[in-house]
Amino acid sequence: MGIAQFILAVAATLLFLPRQAPAEEPPVGGTPAIPGVQYRVQLDTICSGFDKKTCWVHPRAGAVPGTPPRVVLTMQKLLLTGSDVFYALNEMRTDDLGKTWTGPVEHGQTLGRRQESRGTIVAACDFWPKWHAKTGKLLGIGQTVRYRNDKGPDKGNRETCYSVYDEQKHTWTPWTVLEMPDAEKFYNAGAGSVQRVDLPNGDILLPIYFRGRQEKFCRVSVLRCVFDGLRLRFVEQGNELSEDTDRGLAEPSLARFGGRFYLTLRHDKAGYVSTSQDGLHFDAPRKWLWDDGTELGNYNTQQHWVTHDDGLLLVYTRRGANNDHVFRHRAPLFIAQVDPQRLCVIRATERILVPQRGARLGNFGVTAVSQEETWVTVAEWMQTTGPNPYDYTVPMKYGSDNAVFAARIVWEKPNRCWNQR
């Protein structure tokens, strides 16, 4: 064997061996130190650049099974001088696993803003498409938000909204609202930025967060819904989870692993986790901790799940990563394996999926694309922190340009049940 062949053989042997990394500054991408779950990360930039008036946010994708699978990604513009002021949803699409993308194409007629009475505007936002295997449809679910004169969000009601994709025409049905059984109880209720679980019989376990008209704190619950290919319908509600401090619990995400259901939740002070045997009735939430018993450091932002046959992983942001200049420490974007019995994050497995460049990365999505790959999609949100939160020059100083990323997790072992969760 020649020297060149020897080097190649050693490299191939070492490709998926675990590597230890410092907790504060783990390496970007590469091969993680995860017992039982081996993968590498490929970070792609889908698009970049912005007009300094708006920026792309909430890029989340759904995969249509095929050879290769087709990936449909939705995202929308945010007004830089407003607080969570969103415009119509747009679509980007790849039929060749990210080698080329079409779009963005705006779906203003079906996924755009609508005028209501007395000057109120209602929009669909926090949208997340996912393939529904039983009906063979790409079903996107999000929530509504209301404004007056692009100021808001309005203190009025909020609903879960949804839309269905027509794969042949590359269009979406007009977004419609999920009907709930108690208008007062669910006066402000939505499934924004949540991961759902589709059961083998086609039923959908959909986490929501909600509060009544006069209530202060949001609670979390999982709904069982049915979907017939056109209409999403409420069937029953699980128990209610609460943490009556600050604003309560929000933006829950659900995963199924090893015959058990896992729910991760946002709170202003810390991320929380809860488990269930049936996906509807959950135990009391507990704070996310490292495996040494210290707090993870995630707070006031989303966490979402990545599942593999051999392991359960969490994607999150946290303090303590040389990121005090980032709004709510929402970058970089981390991934680590979860101990499913102890319900803690294994510190030695932490990796950086998307590095921080001054902009927040806390609003992201996870898509099981195939048994070979799972993608985490995220955009650099160009608002900042401090006396002028709309000053986009602060993220730009660190290199951000509203890039939309796909962090492609490429599994060493096929993820056989990728489309059954």
PEMO-V503620 format. One record per residue. N is the residue number from 1. PSI is psi in whole degrees, -180 to 180 (none if undefined). Layout:
n:N psi:PSI
n:N psi:PSI
This chain:
n:1 psi:130
n:2 psi:171
n:3 psi:-44
n:4 psi:-43
n:5 psi:-37
n:6 psi:-43
n:7 psi:-42
n:8 psi:-39
n:9 psi:-42
n:10 psi:-42
n:11 psi:-42
n:12 psi:-37
n:13 psi:-39
n:14 psi:-10
n:15 psi:-42
n:16 psi:17
n:17 psi:142
n:18 psi:149
n:19 psi:135
n:20 psi:142
n:21 psi:149
n:22 psi:143
n:23 psi:-36
n:24 psi:-37
n:25 psi:73
n:26 psi:156
n:27 psi:156
n:28 psi:131
n:29 psi:-143
n:30 psi:-153
n:31 psi:124
n:32 psi:165
n:33 psi:78
n:34 psi:113
n:35 psi:120
n:36 psi:-15
n:37 psi:109
n:38 psi:136
n:39 psi:168
n:40 psi:164
n:41 psi:133
n:42 psi:118
n:43 psi:115
n:44 psi:145
n:45 psi:115
n:46 psi:-44
n:47 psi:167
n:48 psi:169
n:49 psi:149
n:50 psi:167
n:51 psi:4
n:52 psi:12
n:53 psi:-34
n:54 psi:165
n:55 psi:153
n:56 psi:138
n:57 psi:168
n:58 psi:45
n:59 psi:113
n:60 psi:148
n:61 psi:157
n:62 psi:146
n:63 psi:127
n:64 psi:118
n:65 psi:143
n:66 psi:-177
n:67 psi:95
n:68 psi:166
n:69 psi:150
n:70 psi:134
n:71 psi:124
n:72 psi:119
n:73 psi:132
n:74 psi:148
n:75 psi:169
n:76 psi:162
n:77 psi:145
n:78 psi:137
n:79 psi:121
n:80 psi:-29
n:81 psi:16
n:82 psi:176
n:83 psi:106
n:84 psi:47
n:85 psi:111
n:86 psi:154
n:87 psi:-167
n:88 psi:150
n:89 psi:142
n:90 psi:163
n:91 psi:138
n:92 psi:154
n:93 psi:140
n:94 psi:134
n:95 psi:4
n:96 psi:38
n:97 psi:43
n:98 psi:2
n:99 psi:-40
n:100 psi:150
n:101 psi:143
n:102 psi:152
n:103 psi:-173
n:104 psi:143
n:105 psi:123
n:106 psi:137
n:107 psi:63
n:108 psi:-32
n:109 psi:-32
n:110 psi:-31
n:111 psi:28
n:112 psi:-173
n:113 psi:156
n:114 psi:144
n:115 psi:129
n:116 psi:-172
n:117 psi:156
n:118 psi:34
n:119 psi:6
n:120 psi:136
n:121 psi:135
n:122 psi:137
n:123 psi:156
n:124 psi:139
n:125 psi:-180
n:126 psi:42
n:127 psi:146
n:128 psi:108
n:129 psi:146
n:130 psi:142
n:131 psi:131
n:132 psi:106
n:133 psi:-40
n:134 psi:-41
n:135 psi:-10
n:136 psi:38
n:137 psi:148
n:138 psi:112
n:139 psi:121
n:140 psi:135
n:141 psi:138
n:142 psi:-142
n:143 psi:167
n:144 psi:158
n:145 psi:147
n:146 psi:146
n:147 psi:162
n:148 psi:120
n:149 psi:39
n:150 psi:30
n:151 psi:136
n:152 psi:-159
n:153 psi:154
n:154 psi:153
n:155 psi:6
n:156 psi:-162
n:157 psi:161
n:158 psi:142
n:159 psi:161
n:160 psi:131
n:161 psi:160
n:162 psi:163
n:163 psi:155
n:164 psi:137
n:165 psi:136
n:166 psi:106
n:167 psi:-31
n:168 psi:-41
n:169 psi:-10
n:170 psi:46
n:171 psi:164
n:172 psi:148
n:173 psi:153
n:174 psi:132
n:175 psi:141
n:176 psi:169
n:177 psi:138
n:178 psi:124
n:179 psi:129
n:180 psi:155
n:181 psi:-18
n:182 psi:101
n:183 psi:-35
n:184 psi:-44
n:185 psi:-41
n:186 psi:37
n:187 psi:-41
n:188 psi:90
n:189 psi:136
n:190 psi:161
n:191 psi:50
n:192 psi:130
n:193 psi:31
n:194 psi:149
n:195 psi:132
n:196 psi:167
n:197 psi:128
n:198 psi:125
n:199 psi:160
n:200 psi:-30
n:201 psi:2
n:202 psi:-15
n:203 psi:149
n:204 psi:126
n:205 psi:112
n:206 psi:111
n:207 psi:143
n:208 psi:164
n:209 psi:145
n:210 psi:163
n:211 psi:155
n:212 psi:172
n:213 psi:-40
n:214 psi:7
n:215 psi:153
n:216 psi:-38
n:217 psi:139
n:218 psi:143
n:219 psi:165
n:220 psi:142
n:221 psi:159
n:222 psi:132
n:223 psi:144
n:224 psi:123
n:225 psi:160
n:226 psi:149
n:227 psi:127
n:228 psi:12
n:229 psi:-19
n:230 psi:-45
n:231 psi:136
n:232 psi:130
n:233 psi:134
n:234 psi:137
n:235 psi:-52
n:236 psi:163
n:237 psi:140
n:238 psi:-169
n:239 psi:166
n:240 psi:133
n:241 psi:138
n:242 psi:156
n:243 psi:93
n:244 psi:61
n:245 psi:157
n:246 psi:-120
n:247 psi:2
n:248 psi:-157
n:249 psi:149
n:250 psi:172
n:251 psi:59
n:252 psi:150
n:253 psi:140
n:254 psi:143
n:255 psi:156
n:256 psi:131
n:257 psi:130
n:258 psi:35
n:259 psi:13
n:260 psi:155
n:261 psi:141
n:262 psi:133
n:263 psi:126
n:264 psi:143
n:265 psi:148
n:266 psi:140
n:267 psi:155
n:268 psi:-31
n:269 psi:-24
n:270 psi:156
n:271 psi:150
n:272 psi:161
n:273 psi:148
n:274 psi:158
n:275 psi:164
n:276 psi:151
n:277 psi:-29
n:278 psi:-4
n:279 psi:-3
n:280 psi:-35
n:281 psi:113
n:282 psi:154
n:283 psi:176
n:284 psi:134
n:285 psi:146
n:286 psi:154
n:287 psi:147
n:288 psi:129
n:289 psi:157
n:290 psi:168
n:291 psi:-10
n:292 psi:4
n:293 psi:-6
n:294 psi:159
n:295 psi:144
n:296 psi:-39
n:297 psi:3
n:298 psi:141
n:299 psi:148
n:300 psi:39
n:301 psi:175
n:302 psi:155
n:303 psi:145
n:304 psi:166
n:305 psi:148
n:306 psi:126
n:307 psi:143
n:308 psi:156
n:309 psi:-35
n:310 psi:1
n:311 psi:160
n:312 psi:129
n:313 psi:152
n:314 psi:139
n:315 psi:133
n:316 psi:172
n:317 psi:166
n:318 psi:166
n:319 psi:171
n:320 psi:31
n:321 psi:40
n:322 psi:42
n:323 psi:29
n:324 psi:-19
n:325 psi:-6
n:326 psi:135
n:327 psi:121
n:328 psi:28
n:329 psi:37
n:330 psi:30
n:331 psi:149
n:332 psi:175
n:333 psi:121
n:334 psi:158
n:335 psi:142
n:336 psi:159
n:337 psi:147
n:338 psi:137
n:339 psi:110
n:340 psi:-16
n:341 psi:-47
n:342 psi:-13
n:343 psi:55
n:344 psi:163
n:345 psi:131
n:346 psi:108
n:347 psi:-40
n:348 psi:-15
n:349 psi:-2
n:350 psi:135
n:351 psi:159
n:352 psi:123
n:353 psi:-48
n:354 psi:121
n:355 psi:158
n:356 psi:138
n:357 psi:35
n:358 psi:-23
n:359 psi:155
n:360 psi:148
n:361 psi:23
n:362 psi:-14
n:363 psi:102
n:364 psi:177
n:365 psi:161
n:366 psi:133
n:367 psi:121
n:368 psi:106
n:369 psi:-40
n:370 psi:-179
n:371 psi:-11
n:372 psi:-28
n:373 psi:144
n:374 psi:135
n:375 psi:142
n:376 psi:119
n:377 psi:139
n:378 psi:152
n:379 psi:150
n:380 psi:110
n:381 psi:118
n:382 psi:3
n:383 psi:160
n:384 psi:-158
n:385 psi:175
n:386 psi:-163
n:387 psi:-27
n:388 psi:89
n:389 psi:-11
n:390 psi:12
n:391 psi:97
n:392 psi:-11
n:393 psi:-21
n:394 psi:-53
n:395 psi:-36
n:396 psi:-33
n:397 psi:-30
n:398 psi:3
n:399 psi:-2
n:400 psi:144
n:401 psi:35
n:402 psi:35
n:403 psi:142
n:404 psi:119
n:405 psi:150
n:406 psi:109
n:407 psi:108
n:408 psi:113
n:409 psi:113
n:410 psi:113
n:411 psi:141
n:412 psi:-45
n:413 psi:138
n:414 psi:141
n:415 psi:86
n:416 psi:-35
n:417 psi:31
n:418 psi:-34
n:419 psi:20
n:420 psi:25
n:421 psi:none
